[in-house]
Amino acid sequence: MSVRAISWAYGQSLGSASQKAVLLHLAYLAREEDNCAWPHVTRIQAETELSERTVRKALKALQDKGLIALGDQELAAVDFHGDVVPVNRRPKVWTLRLDASTESFNGVERAEDVQTAYTGRSVRS
């Protein structure tokens, strides 16, 4: 469990309760050292009480927003007992992008826009 990841997830303004629930669940399961989690969709579904379709849509939306990204898929190659998991049975590994924020940078396309948004001055002035 990554306390930093959970704090970051709570701070995100997503406009969707299902996306927030999925992001919080991933943050809860994320490893401290690399912010990666790889629960099966069925586990997310069971623990958030969302439908499978809603979980998949939320994961896609979070990925599109840049808050999560596909991680090192080899992490899911071995289960907790040390047994190799067949490729067709492995869950996706997700990396939480703790450097990303939907709140601060909505509509920002360039670094200069961030500086202007916060100070009112352009970087080049």
Residue pairs with C-beta under 8 A, 6 or more apart in sequence:
1 28
1 29
1 30
1 32
2 27
2 30
2 31
2 32
2 35
2 96
3 32
4 32
4 35
4 98
5 26
5 27
5 28
5 30
5 35
5 96
5 98
6 24
6 27
6 28
8 27
8 96
8 98
9 20
9 23
9 24
9 26
9 27
9 96
10 24
11 101
11 103
12 20
12 23
12 67
12 101
12 102
12 103
13 102
13 103
14 20
14 23
14 62
14 65
14 102
16 58
16 61
18 48
18 50
18 54
18 55
18 57
18 58
19 58
19 61
19 62
21 48
21 50
21 58
22 44
22 48
22 50
22 55
22 58
22 59
22 62
23 58
23 62
23 67
23 68
23 96
25 39
25 44
25 47
25 48
26 37
26 39
26 44
26 68
26 94
26 96
27 37
27 96
29 37
29 39
30 36
30 37
30 96
31 37
34 71
34 72
34 95
35 95
35 96
35 98
36 71
36 72
36 75
36 93
36 94
36 95
36 96
37 93
37 94
37 96
38 71
38 75
38 76
38 90
38 91
38 92
38 93
38 94
39 91
40 91
41 52
41 55
41 56
41 59
41 91
42 52
43 91
44 50
44 55
44 59
45 51
45 52
45 55
48 55
50 58
59 68
59 94
62 68
63 69
63 70
65 100
65 102
66 97
66 100
67 96
67 97
67 100
67 102
68 94
68 95
68 96
68 97
69 94
69 95
69 97
70 92
70 93
70 94
70 95
71 93
71 94
71 95
72 93
72 95
73 90
73 92
73 93
75 93
76 85
76 90
76 91
76 92
76 93
77 84
77 85
77 90
78 84
78 85
79 85
104 114
105 114
108 114
108 117
111 123
112 122
112 123
112 124
115 121
115 122
115 123
116 122
116 123
